[in-house]
């Protein structure tokens, strides 16, 4: 995602902070979605037994 505070400013003092936060948020979201898919697969495996 893009940072709302830095979108329209080429010289933004907190751009690096925004970039870091966005990167962390995206990484965390990807991890959560992977964990959810693993849990769903586990539930399906348990149900089929």
PDB file with SEQRES, HELIX, SHEET and CRYST1 records, atoms N, CA, C and O in Angstrom:
SEQRES   1 A   49  UNK UNK UNK UNK UNK UNK UNK UNK UNK UNK UNK UNK UNK          
SEQRES   2 A   49  UNK UNK UNK UNK UNK UNK UNK UNK UNK UNK UNK UNK UNK          
SEQRES   3 A   49  UNK UNK UNK UNK UNK UNK UNK UNK UNK UNK UNK UNK UNK          
SEQRES   4 A   49  UNK UNK UNK UNK UNK UNK UNK UNK UNK UNK                      
HELIX    1 AA1 UNK A   15  UNK A   48  1                                  34    
CRYST1    1.000    1.000    1.000  90.00  90.00  90.00 P 1           1          
ATOM      1  N   UNK A   1       0.816  -1.206   0.000  1.00  0.00           N  
ATOM      2  CA  UNK A   1       0.000   0.000   0.000  1.00  0.00           C  
ATOM      3  C   UNK A   1       0.853   1.261   0.000  1.00  0.00           C  
ATOM      4  O   UNK A   1       2.072   1.216   0.168  1.00  0.00           O  
ATOM      5  N   UNK A   2       0.180   2.374  -0.192  1.00  0.00           N  
ATOM      6  CA  UNK A   2       0.881   3.651  -0.198  1.00  0.00           C  
ATOM      7  C   UNK A   2       0.565   4.413   1.073  1.00  0.00           C  
ATOM      8  O   UNK A   2      -0.475   4.208   1.700  1.00  0.00           O  
ATOM      9  N   UNK A   3       1.477   5.290   1.441  1.00  0.00           N  
ATOM     10  CA  UNK A   3       1.294   6.044   2.676  1.00  0.00           C  
ATOM     11  C   UNK A   3       0.498   7.307   2.401  1.00  0.00           C  
ATOM     12  O   UNK A   3       0.863   8.101   1.534  1.00  0.00           O  
ATOM     13  N   UNK A   4      -0.591   7.493   3.140  1.00  0.00           N  
ATOM     14  CA  UNK A   4      -1.460   8.644   2.917  1.00  0.00           C  
ATOM     15  C   UNK A   4      -0.739   9.963   3.162  1.00  0.00           C  
ATOM     16  O   UNK A   4      -1.041  10.969   2.520  1.00  0.00           O  
ATOM     17  N   UNK A   5       0.208   9.959   4.083  1.00  0.00           N  
ATOM     18  CA  UNK A   5       0.862  11.202   4.471  1.00  0.00           C  
ATOM     19  C   UNK A   5       1.921  11.634   3.468  1.00  0.00           C  
ATOM     20  O   UNK A   5       2.333  12.794   3.464  1.00  0.00           O  
ATOM     21  N   UNK A   6       2.369  10.708   2.614  1.00  0.00           N  
ATOM     22  CA  UNK A   6       3.510  10.998   1.751  1.00  0.00           C  
ATOM     23  C   UNK A   6       3.170  10.903   0.276  1.00  0.00           C  
ATOM     24  O   UNK A   6       4.049  11.089  -0.566  1.00  0.00           O  
ATOM     25  N   UNK A   7       1.913  10.616  -0.062  1.00  0.00           N  
ATOM     26  CA  UNK A   7       1.565  10.375  -1.453  1.00  0.00           C  
ATOM     27  C   UNK A   7       1.935  11.527  -2.373  1.00  0.00           C  
ATOM     28  O   UNK A   7       2.564  11.310  -3.408  1.00  0.00           O  
ATOM     29  N   UNK A   8       1.553  12.751  -2.014  1.00  0.00           N  
ATOM     30  CA  UNK A   8       1.662  13.873  -2.943  1.00  0.00           C  
ATOM     31  C   UNK A   8       2.843  14.779  -2.623  1.00  0.00           C  
ATOM     32  O   UNK A   8       2.855  15.935  -3.047  1.00  0.00           O  
ATOM     33  N   UNK A   9       3.826  14.293  -1.893  1.00  0.00           N  
ATOM     34  CA  UNK A   9       4.967  15.109  -1.513  1.00  0.00           C  
ATOM     35  C   UNK A   9       6.262  14.396  -1.864  1.00  0.00           C  
ATOM     36  O   UNK A   9       6.526  13.296  -1.377  1.00  0.00           O  
ATOM     37  N   UNK A  10       7.069  15.027  -2.713  1.00  0.00           N  
ATOM     38  CA  UNK A  10       8.347  14.415  -3.086  1.00  0.00           C  
ATOM     39  C   UNK A  10       9.340  14.510  -1.937  1.00  0.00           C  
ATOM     40  O   UNK A  10      10.165  13.617  -1.743  1.00  0.00           O  
ATOM     41  N   UNK A  11       9.257  15.598  -1.176  1.00  0.00           N  
ATOM     42  CA  UNK A  11      10.150  15.763  -0.039  1.00  0.00           C  
ATOM     43  C   UNK A  11       9.350  15.591   1.252  1.00  0.00           C  
ATOM     44  O   UNK A  11       8.861  16.554   1.841  1.00  0.00           O  
ATOM     45  N   UNK A  12       9.235  14.334   1.667  1.00  0.00           N  
ATOM     46  CA  UNK A  12       8.463  14.031   2.867  1.00  0.00           C  
ATOM     47  C   UNK A  12       9.417  13.530   3.944  1.00  0.00           C  
ATOM     48  O   UNK A  12      10.134  12.551   3.736  1.00  0.00           O  
ATOM     49  N   UNK A  13       9.427  14.191   5.081  1.00  0.00           N  
ATOM     50  CA  UNK A  13      10.397  13.855   6.119  1.00  0.00           C  
ATOM     51  C   UNK A  13      10.113  12.496   6.741  1.00  0.00           C  
ATOM     52  O   UNK A  13      11.012  11.873   7.306  1.00  0.00           O  
ATOM     53  N   UNK A  14       8.858  12.023   6.642  1.00  0.00           N  
ATOM     54  CA  UNK A  14       8.526  10.741   7.266  1.00  0.00           C  
ATOM     55  C   UNK A  14       8.260   9.669   6.217  1.00  0.00           C  
ATOM     56  O   UNK A  14       7.620   8.657   6.503  1.00  0.00           O  
ATOM     57  N   UNK A  15       8.759   9.897   4.992  1.00  0.00           N  
ATOM     58  CA  UNK A  15       8.506   8.913   3.940  1.00  0.00           C  
ATOM     59  C   UNK A  15       9.124   7.566   4.288  1.00  0.00           C  
ATOM     60  O   UNK A  15       8.492   6.524   4.117  1.00  0.00           O  
ATOM     61  N   UNK A  16      10.366   7.590   4.779  1.00  0.00           N  
ATOM     62  CA  UNK A  16      11.023   6.322   5.104  1.00  0.00           C  
ATOM     63  C   UNK A  16      10.269   5.596   6.214  1.00  0.00           C  
ATOM     64  O   UNK A  16      10.166   4.369   6.201  1.00  0.00           O  
ATOM     65  N   UNK A  17       9.743   6.357   7.175  1.00  0.00           N  
ATOM     66  CA  UNK A  17       8.934   5.748   8.233  1.00  0.00           C  
ATOM     67  C   UNK A  17       7.676   5.134   7.649  1.00  0.00           C  
ATOM     68  O   UNK A  17       7.312   4.005   7.980  1.00  0.00           O  
ATOM     69  N   UNK A  18       7.015   5.882   6.778  1.00  0.00           N  
ATOM     70  CA  UNK A  18       5.791   5.372   6.142  1.00  0.00           C  
ATOM     71  C   UNK A  18       6.077   4.106   5.344  1.00  0.00           C  
ATOM     72  O   UNK A  18       5.317   3.139   5.391  1.00  0.00           O  
ATOM     73  N   UNK A  19       7.187   4.129   4.613  1.00  0.00           N  
ATOM     74  CA  UNK A  19       7.552   2.969   3.797  1.00  0.00           C  
ATOM     75  C   UNK A  19       7.766   1.749   4.677  1.00  0.00           C  
ATOM     76  O   UNK A  19       7.304   0.652   4.366  1.00  0.00           O  
ATOM     77  N   UNK A  20       8.486   1.962   5.797  1.00  0.00           N  
ATOM     78  CA  UNK A  20       8.752   0.855   6.706  1.00  0.00           C  
ATOM     79  C   UNK A  20       7.460   0.297   7.292  1.00  0.00           C  
ATOM     80  O   UNK A  20       7.285  -0.920   7.365  1.00  0.00           O  
ATOM     81  N   UNK A  21       6.560   1.177   7.707  1.00  0.00           N  
ATOM     82  CA  UNK A  21       5.295   0.737   8.291  1.00  0.00           C  
ATOM     83  C   UNK A  21       4.471  -0.034   7.256  1.00  0.00           C  
ATOM     84  O   UNK A  21       3.893  -1.075   7.571  1.00  0.00           O  
ATOM     85  N   UNK A  22       4.418   0.473   6.031  1.00  0.00           N  
ATOM     86  CA  UNK A  22       3.667  -0.213   4.986  1.00  0.00           C  
ATOM     87  C   UNK A  22       4.249  -1.589   4.703  1.00  0.00           C  
ATOM     88  O   UNK A  22       3.515  -2.560   4.523  1.00  0.00           O  
ATOM     89  N   UNK A  23       5.584  -1.664   4.666  1.00  0.00           N  
ATOM     90  CA  UNK A  23       6.248  -2.931   4.396  1.00  0.00           C  
ATOM     91  C   UNK A  23       5.931  -3.937   5.494  1.00  0.00           C  
ATOM     92  O   UNK A  23       5.635  -5.097   5.209  1.00  0.00           O  
ATOM     93  N   UNK A  24       5.994  -3.491   6.758  1.00  0.00           N  
ATOM     94  CA  UNK A  24       5.694  -4.365   7.893  1.00  0.00           C  
ATOM     95  C   UNK A  24       4.238  -4.816   7.839  1.00  0.00           C  
ATOM     96  O   UNK A  24       3.939  -5.993   8.038  1.00  0.00           O  
ATOM     97  N   UNK A  25       3.325  -3.865   7.566  1.00  0.00           N  
ATOM     98  CA  UNK A  25       1.902  -4.210   7.502  1.00  0.00           C  
ATOM     99  C   UNK A  25       1.643  -5.254   6.423  1.00  0.00           C  
ATOM    100  O   UNK A  25       0.909  -6.215   6.655  1.00  0.00           O  
ATOM    101  N   UNK A  26       2.240  -5.076   5.245  1.00  0.00           N  
ATOM    102  CA  UNK A  26       2.021  -6.032   4.164  1.00  0.00           C  
ATOM    103  C   UNK A  26       2.600  -7.400   4.513  1.00  0.00           C  
ATOM    104  O   UNK A  26       1.990  -8.429   4.223  1.00  0.00           O  
ATOM    105  N   UNK A  27       3.776  -7.408   5.134  1.00  0.00           N  
ATOM    106  CA  UNK A  27       4.407  -8.675   5.515  1.00  0.00           C  
ATOM    107  C   UNK A  27       3.555  -9.405   6.541  1.00  0.00           C  
ATOM    108  O   UNK A  27       3.338 -10.611   6.430  1.00  0.00           O  
ATOM    109  N   UNK A  28       3.069  -8.670   7.545  1.00  0.00           N  
ATOM    110  CA  UNK A  28       2.228  -9.261   8.586  1.00  0.00           C  
ATOM    111  C   UNK A  28       0.944  -9.801   7.969  1.00  0.00           C  
ATOM    112  O   UNK A  28       0.508 -10.902   8.306  1.00  0.00           O  
ATOM    113  N   UNK A  29       0.333  -9.026   7.058  1.00  0.00           N  
ATOM    114  CA  UNK A  29      -0.913  -9.464   6.429  1.00  0.00           C  
ATOM    115  C   UNK A  29      -0.686 -10.745   5.633  1.00  0.00           C  
ATOM    116  O   UNK A  29      -1.513 -11.656   5.664  1.00  0.00           O  
ATOM    117  N   UNK A  30       0.447 -10.810   4.914  1.00  0.00           N  
ATOM    118  CA  UNK A  30       0.757 -12.022   4.144  1.00  0.00           C  
ATOM    119  C   UNK A  30       0.951 -13.219   5.057  1.00  0.00           C  
ATOM    120  O   UNK A  30       0.489 -14.320   4.757  1.00  0.00           O  
ATOM    121  N   UNK A  31       1.645 -13.001   6.185  1.00  0.00           N  
ATOM    122  CA  UNK A  31       1.846 -14.093   7.141  1.00  0.00           C  
ATOM    123  C   UNK A  31       0.521 -14.573   7.707  1.00  0.00           C  
ATOM    124  O   UNK A  31       0.291 -15.776   7.822  1.00  0.00           O  
ATOM    125  N   UNK A  32      -0.357 -13.629   8.062  1.00  0.00           N  
ATOM    126  CA  UNK A  32      -1.655 -13.988   8.628  1.00  0.00           C  
ATOM    127  C   UNK A  32      -2.465 -14.795   7.616  1.00  0.00           C  
ATOM    128  O   UNK A  32      -3.080 -15.801   7.969  1.00  0.00           O  
ATOM    129  N   UNK A  33      -2.465 -14.348   6.348  1.00  0.00           N  
ATOM    130  CA  UNK A  33      -3.243 -15.070   5.339  1.00  0.00           C  
ATOM    131  C   UNK A  33      -2.687 -16.476   5.118  1.00  0.00           C  
ATOM    132  O   UNK A  33      -3.452 -17.417   4.907  1.00  0.00           O  
ATOM    133  N   UNK A  34      -1.342 -16.627   5.166  1.00  0.00           N  
ATOM    134  CA  UNK A  34      -0.750 -17.956   5.020  1.00  0.00           C  
ATOM    135  C   UNK A  34      -1.146 -18.848   6.190  1.00  0.00           C  
ATOM    136  O   UNK A  34      -1.501 -20.011   6.001  1.00  0.00           O  
ATOM    137  N   UNK A  35      -1.084 -18.295   7.406  1.00  0.00           N  
ATOM    138  CA  UNK A  35      -1.446 -19.071   8.597  1.00  0.00           C  
ATOM    139  C   UNK A  35      -2.913 -19.501   8.521  1.00  0.00           C  
ATOM    140  O   UNK A  35      -3.256 -20.637   8.850  1.00  0.00           O  
ATOM    141  N   UNK A  36      -3.788 -18.560   8.075  1.00  0.00           N  
ATOM    142  CA  UNK A  36      -5.206 -18.895   7.963  1.00  0.00           C  
ATOM    143  C   UNK A  36      -5.432 -20.027   6.963  1.00  0.00           C  
ATOM    144  O   UNK A  36      -6.230 -20.930   7.211  1.00  0.00           O  
ATOM    145  N   UNK A  37      -4.723 -19.974   5.830  1.00  0.00           N  
ATOM    146  CA  UNK A  37      -4.899 -21.030   4.830  1.00  0.00           C  
ATOM    147  C   UNK A  37      -4.392 -22.366   5.357  1.00  0.00           C  
ATOM    148  O   UNK A  37      -4.976 -23.411   5.070  1.00  0.00           O  
ATOM    149  N   UNK A  38      -3.301 -22.335   6.132  1.00  0.00           N  
ATOM    150  CA  UNK A  38      -2.778 -23.567   6.730  1.00  0.00           C  
ATOM    151  C   UNK A  38      -3.777 -24.133   7.735  1.00  0.00           C  
ATOM    152  O   UNK A  38      -4.015 -25.340   7.776  1.00  0.00           O  
ATOM    153  N   UNK A  39      -4.360 -23.248   8.547  1.00  0.00           N  
ATOM    154  CA  UNK A  39      -5.344 -23.691   9.526  1.00  0.00           C  
ATOM    155  C   UNK A  39      -6.574 -24.274   8.847  1.00  0.00           C  
ATOM    156  O   UNK A  39      -7.113 -25.287   9.292  1.00  0.00           O  
ATOM    157  N   UNK A  40      -7.021 -23.629   7.760  1.00  0.00           N  
ATOM    158  CA  UNK A  40      -8.167 -24.148   7.020  1.00  0.00           C  
ATOM    159  C   UNK A  40      -7.863 -25.531   6.458  1.00  0.00           C  
ATOM    160  O   UNK A  40      -8.702 -26.428   6.527  1.00  0.00           O  
ATOM    161  N   UNK A  41      -6.671 -25.706   5.904  1.00  0.00           N  
ATOM    162  CA  UNK A  41      -6.278 -27.007   5.367  1.00  0.00           C  
ATOM    163  C   UNK A  41      -6.253 -28.047   6.479  1.00  0.00           C  
ATOM    164  O   UNK A  41      -6.670 -29.187   6.277  1.00  0.00           O  
ATOM    165  N   UNK A  42      -5.761 -27.651   7.659  1.00  0.00           N  
ATOM    166  CA  UNK A  42      -5.722 -28.559   8.796  1.00  0.00           C  
ATOM    167  C   UNK A  42      -7.109 -28.978   9.237  1.00  0.00           C  
ATOM    168  O   UNK A  42      -7.346 -30.147   9.543  1.00  0.00           O  
ATOM    169  N   UNK A  43      -8.039 -28.006   9.270  1.00  0.00           N  
ATOM    170  CA  UNK A  43      -9.414 -28.335   9.657  1.00  0.00           C  
ATOM    171  C   UNK A  43     -10.039 -29.304   8.672  1.00  0.00           C  
ATOM    172  O   UNK A  43     -10.718 -30.251   9.070  1.00  0.00           O  
ATOM    173  N   UNK A  44      -9.807 -29.067   7.363  1.00  0.00           N  
ATOM    174  CA  UNK A  44     -10.366 -29.962   6.350  1.00  0.00           C  
ATOM    175  C   UNK A  44      -9.797 -31.360   6.492  1.00  0.00           C  
ATOM    176  O   UNK A  44     -10.515 -32.350   6.345  1.00  0.00           O  
ATOM    177  N   UNK A  45      -8.494 -31.439   6.779  1.00  0.00           N  
ATOM    178  CA  UNK A  45      -7.856 -32.748   6.942  1.00  0.00           C  
ATOM    179  C   UNK A  45      -8.452 -33.482   8.138  1.00  0.00           C  
ATOM    180  O   UNK A  45      -8.682 -34.690   8.083  1.00  0.00           O  
ATOM    181  N   UNK A  46      -8.702 -32.738   9.229  1.00  0.00           N  
ATOM    182  CA  UNK A  46      -9.276 -33.366  10.418  1.00  0.00           C  
ATOM    183  C   UNK A  46     -10.704 -33.841  10.150  1.00  0.00           C  
ATOM    184  O   UNK A  46     -11.116 -34.900  10.623  1.00  0.00           O  
ATOM    185  N   UNK A  47     -11.456 -33.039   9.380  1.00  0.00           N  
ATOM    186  CA  UNK A  47     -12.837 -33.407   9.108  1.00  0.00           C  
ATOM    187  C   UNK A  47     -12.929 -34.651   8.231  1.00  0.00           C  
ATOM    188  O   UNK A  47     -13.871 -35.434   8.354  1.00  0.00           O  
ATOM    189  N   UNK A  48     -11.952 -34.831   7.344  1.00  0.00           N  
ATOM    190  CA  UNK A  48     -12.013 -35.961   6.434  1.00  0.00           C  
ATOM    191  C   UNK A  48     -11.628 -37.275   7.096  1.00  0.00           C  
ATOM    192  O   UNK A  48     -11.924 -38.343   6.560  1.00  0.00           O  
ATOM    193  N   UNK A  49     -10.981 -37.218   8.237  1.00  0.00           N  
ATOM    194  CA  UNK A  49     -10.554 -38.460   8.890  1.00  0.00           C  
ATOM    195  C   UNK A  49     -11.734 -39.215   9.480  1.00  0.00           C  
ATOM    196  O   UNK A  49     -11.553 -40.282  10.066  1.00  0.00           O  
TER     197      UNK A  49                                                      
END                                                                             
